[in-house]
Amino acid sequence: MPYTPELLEELNILIRFDLVTNQQGLKVHTQTADVKVISATRRLYDKGLVTQPDGGYLTSLGRNALDHAHAALALLTEGSAHVATTPKHEVKISA
């Protein structure tokens, strides 16, 4: 299944959250934000990834999704230089 524009919008919202702390959330201002951002944030809320329809904080599921989103983004933007040579059935990520 390919990434849809809606999923990409959700991923773009997720990666705005801070990886270091759970004490920082996001607030999407419904009167000034782009409609796509508002909709994506609402979908994240409906999926249980954030605590409020307009952002709030990540849930534990949202934190897990954020970790995976950042890992995928790093692999795709930094290339395969960080992927160790391993058998095809086992891929290791090196720091």
C-alpha positions in Angstrom: 0.0 0.0 0.0 1.6 3.3 -1.0 1.6 6.4 1.2 -1.4 8.5 0.5 -1.3 12.3 0.6 -3.3 12.1 3.9 -0.8 9.7 5.5 2.1 12.0 4.5 0.3 14.9 6.1 -0.1 12.9 9.3 3.6 11.9 9.2 4.5 15.6 8.7 2.5 16.5 11.9 4.0 13.6 13.9 7.6 14.6 13.1 7.0 18.1 14.5 6.8 16.6 18.0 10.0 16.6 20.1 11.8 13.2 20.3 13.6 14.2 23.5 10.7 15.1 25.8 7.1 14.2 26.4 6.5 17.6 28.1 6.2 19.5 24.8 3.0 19.3 22.7 1.6 20.9 19.6 -1.4 23.3 19.2 -3.0 23.6 15.8 -4.9 26.9 15.6 -8.1 26.0 13.7 -8.7 29.6 12.6 -5.3 30.2 11.1 -3.8 26.8 10.2 -4.0 25.2 6.8 -7.1 22.9 6.4 -4.9 19.9 5.6 -2.9 20.4 8.8 -6.2 20.7 10.9 -7.6 17.5 9.2 -4.3 15.5 9.6 -4.2 16.5 13.3 -7.8 15.4 13.8 -7.1 12.1 12.1 -4.1 11.5 14.5 -6.5 12.2 17.4 -9.1 9.8 16.0 -6.4 7.1 15.7 -5.3 7.6 19.3 -1.9 9.1 18.6 -2.4 12.6 20.2 -4.4 13.6 23.2 -6.5 16.4 21.7 -8.3 17.0 18.3 -6.1 20.1 17.9 -2.8 18.4 18.9 -2.0 18.3 22.5 0.6 15.7 23.5 1.5 12.3 22.1 -0.1 9.2 23.5 2.2 6.2 24.1 1.0 4.9 20.7 1.8 8.3 19.2 5.3 8.2 20.8 5.9 4.8 19.2 4.7 6.1 15.8 7.0 9.1 16.2 10.0 6.9 16.9 9.3 4.8 13.7 8.6 7.9 11.6 11.9 9.5 12.6 13.7 6.2 11.9 12.2 5.9 8.5 12.9 9.5 7.7 16.5 9.1 8.8 17.0 6.0 6.6 15.4 7.7 3.6 17.3 11.0 3.9 20.7 9.8 5.1 20.8 6.9 2.7 22.1 3.4 3.3 25.4 4.5 4.8 23.9 3.8 8.3 22.6 0.3 7.4 25.1 -2.4 8.3 25.8 -5.2 5.8 23.8 -8.2 7.0 22.0 -11.2 5.4 18.9 -10.3 3.4 16.6 -11.6 6.1 18.1 -9.5 8.9 18.7 -5.7 8.6 20.6 -3.9 11.4 20.6 -0.2 11.9 23.9 1.3 13.2 24.2 4.6 15.0 
